[in-house]
Amino acid sequence: MVDRSAGAIPSPNIWRFPAVYEVENRAVDPDHVIEATLQGIRPWPGATVLDLGCGSGFHLPVFAAQAAEVVGVEPHGTLVRKARRRVKRLANVTVLPGTAQQLPLRAASVDVMHARWAYFFGPGCEPGLRELDRVMRRGGAAFVIDNDATRSTFGRWFRRTHATYDQTAIDRFFARQGWGAIRRDIRWLFASRAELEAVVRIEFAPGDADAILAEHDGLEVDYAITIRVRRY
Ligand SMILES: C[S@@+](CC[C@H](N)C(=O)[O-])C[C@H]1O[C@@H](n2cnc3c(N)ncnc32)[C@H](O)[C@@H]1O
């Protein structure tokens, strides 16, 4: 039996390699550029936060430290259970099975929506965006944390593996739907070369991963991102 909600978009990195994905999450943005940008636009102390496509729940404790209530929504059953285990001592966090297209939430109940590395938000995701319009409260903000494949070392690697990825088309799609785009530069910082290698091998095709590891020394990777924002 397939243990995932209908409409889930395959996410091979975290579905197949959750332990390595945890290493990746620990390496992402050690300077907290993403959190500072989001807090600068719509702070979450006292708010209701939705982490959509929350995976194994890595980001839930960060939101829970200041929010009144945090809801993680995730379609993959194993990841729902992992996320629930992670937050079992946090009384203000709930993890629910579900998808962007069918959110298990009441209308006008969310102040801040965070979706990170969310393949399910791109051209064709109008049903998910309509659901967001339903659940977001006036005064809230929705954030989609996305790659910026046009810049940086990571962007160059990403284009090599995803040759048909069309950043301009994605940017235009979101602009048409009324979303703004903020460009930021973050980095990956790993504790060891073995960690960096393991993550590169789950994110890129095998031949590309070999080439990347042969050309790139050290423990850091500069990484350009787009933070997509919609205010309610
Ligand atoms: C690349 S992972 C990122 C996980 C998490 N946001 C993080 O940063 O650790 C993408 C996640 O989106 C989930 N996902 C896939 N399709 C989805 C959908 N239609 N609605 C909501 N989440 C979805 C996947 O199961 C996976 O956990």
The ligand as an ORCA input file, in Angstrom:
! r2SCAN-3c Opt
* xyz 0 1
  C      12.264     18.817     -0.812
  S      11.153     18.335      0.449
  C      11.319     19.668      1.637
  C      10.825     19.299      3.012
  C      10.826     20.435      4.044
  N      10.111     21.602      3.563
  C      12.220     20.814      4.481
  O      12.686     21.898      4.106
  O      12.847     20.033      5.211
  C       9.544     18.631     -0.272
  C       8.406     18.121      0.585
  O       7.164     18.436     -0.032
  C       6.273     17.353      0.170
  N       5.216     17.416     -0.864
  C       5.182     16.785     -2.071
  N       4.043     17.056     -2.708
  C       3.322     17.885     -1.911
  C       2.039     18.487     -2.034
  N       1.292     18.327     -3.119
  N       1.594     19.257     -1.013
  C       2.356     19.437      0.094
  N       3.591     18.873      0.267
  C       4.065     18.116     -0.728
  C       7.190     16.135      0.048
  O       6.605     14.962      0.573
  C       8.424     16.600      0.789
  O       8.352     16.310      2.156
*
